[in-house]
Every structure is written in structure tokens, then in C-alpha cells.
Amino acid sequence: MRRLGLAMTAGLLAVLAACSSQTLYGGAGTPEPTTSTVVAPSPSVSSRPTHHASSQPKNPSPPHRSTSSQPKPQSQPRYPAVNNNPWDYNFSCCHLIDNPPSNFCDYFNCIATFWNGQGYVVECSDTMYSLSGGRQGVCSHHGGFYRNLYAP
């Protein structure tokens, strides 16, 4: 950037030097100035710094990660995840959960017979979770049905 500023200053000085006092004042020694337009030179392509390609690639491939039952964390989920679960399960939207991951009860307080359920995941009134959503008698020993849990 400094090199560009020096080049522009040098160009402006060259333009001013080319315009003698005769051109600026209308003749030899005449004190009355005439109008003239001074145009600053535009920077040339050669005054810009050049970049040389490096031997390292700009976007190296990320290291290989093993797959697990937990999905990759997203930058910002659309709906807040209940209990900070890694699947962004929530009470707002979008799909009922009928096949929760094997470590579901590590994040949610499941009823004792959770894995015997044959429905979708719901929260009971006592804040326990059941896999019998949509079935008659869901959460009957836990204060009744409270709300559905959704996968985004």
C-alpha cells in the first residue's frame, strides 16, 4: 500500500513539473492565473504487490473422524435442544421420534419401561420420558401425557 502511495505521489509531481509556470500563469511572468485541470494518474497494474503461490494448499482436508451415534454439532440449531442433547431434540418442531438412539436415556430421564414402548417419545407430566406416545394409557403412572418430543 505504501508503494502505491509513493507511485501516485511521484506521478503527481511529474505532472506538476510538466506544467511550467508559463502554463499555469498564462505566459512569462504574467501574474494572472488561468484555469487548468490536473488529472492524478491512476494506479497501474505493475504498482500492485504480487502474491506468489505457496507450496501448501489453502484448504487442507480435515482429519478423518470416526462415526458415532451422535451427529456432528450444528452451528446454531433452529430450535433449542432440550437438556443440551446432541440431536437437537426439542418441543417445537418437526418429526416425532419413534426410534431414539441407544444412549437417549443418558440425556433424558426415562421411565423404567422406556425401551418396551412401541410409540414415539413423549414427556410425562412428572418430567419422565416414555416411548409409548400415541398409545392408550401413555404415562398413566407418571401423571399423564404432557407433550411430544421432536427431532428437527
N, C-alpha and C positions, 0 to 999 in steps of 0.2 A: 504494500500500500504506500509506503514511504517512497519507493522507487517511482511509482506512478505520479505522486505529487511533485517530485523533483523534475520529472519529464515534462509535466504540464507547465511548471514554472519556467523551465528553460525555453519551452516553445513560446510562451507569452513574451518573454524577454526578447526572443528573436524577432517576433512580430513588431514589438515596440521599437527595436533597433532599426528595423527596415523602414519604419515611418520616421523620416527625418524631421527636423524642426521646420523645414520648409513645407512639408505636407501638413503638419499639424497647425501651423500658424499662417498658412496661405502664402508663403513666399519668404524671401530672405529678410529676416529681421522684422517683419510686419507683426505688431503685437496683437492683431485681431485674430482669434482662433476661428477656424472653420469646422463644420461638423464632419466627423469621420467615424466609421464603425470599425471597432476592433473585435475580431472573432477569435475566441480562445480555441486552440487546437483540440480536436477530440483525441482521446487516448487511442493509441494504436494497439493492435493485437500483440506486437512484439514487446510492449512495455508491461504486459501482464506476466506474473510469475508462472512458470510451467511446473507441473507436477509429474514426477517420474513414477512409473508403476513399481510397486513394491513386490518383493518375492512372496509375500504372504497373501493368501486370499482374504477378501474383505469380509465375507460371511462364512467362517468355518462351520462345518456341520456340527451339531450338538452331539455330546456323547450319548451312546446308546443307553437307554434306561429299560429296566425290566418292567414288564407289565404286571399289574396287581389288580385286585378287585376295586381299588379306589381310583376314580377318574382324576385326570390332571386338574389342578385348581384353575379356575377361570379368573380373569382379571376383576370383573365386577358382575356378580350374579344379578339377574333381573329381579329376583325375589330373595329376601333374606333367608338364609339357611337356618332351620330350627336346630338348636343345640350345636351349632357350628359343624354340622355333619358334612362330609366331603362330597356328597352327591347333590347338594343344594336342595334337598327335600324341604318343602315349605307348606304353608297352609293356604296359599293363594292360587296357584296355577300349576300344573297344566294336565298331568296324567296321573291317574290312580296307580298306586304301587301294589301290584299283585305278586311280584317276585323280588322281594328285598334281598340285598346281598347278605352273605353269611355272617358278616360282622355288624349287621344292623343294630342288634341289641347292645353293642358296645357304645353306641351313641344315643339310644333311646331306651327308656325304662319299659321293658316288655313284660307282659303278663306271663305267668308260668307256662301257660299252654300256647304261647305265641306261635311256635313252629307247627302246631297241629291245625292252625287256622286254614281255611280254604276260601278266602275272600281277598280283600285288599286292606292295606294298612289304615287304621283309624286311631284317633286318640280317644280314650275313655274319659269320663268326667273326673276321675281321680288322677289324671295325667299319665296313666299307664297306656301302653300301645298294644293293639290287638291286630291280628291278621285275619279277622273274621268280618271285615267290612262288607256290607251288602247282605249279610245273613241275619236271619231272625235270631234275636237274643244276643246280638253283639254287645259286649261289655256289660252283660247283665249282672255280673258280680263285682263290677267296678264303677257303679253309679250311672251306668248307661252310656250311650254314644255321645261324644262331644263334637268331634269334627274329623274330616278326612285329611290325610297327609298326601301331598302331591309331589311328583317328580317334575322338574322343569321340562 
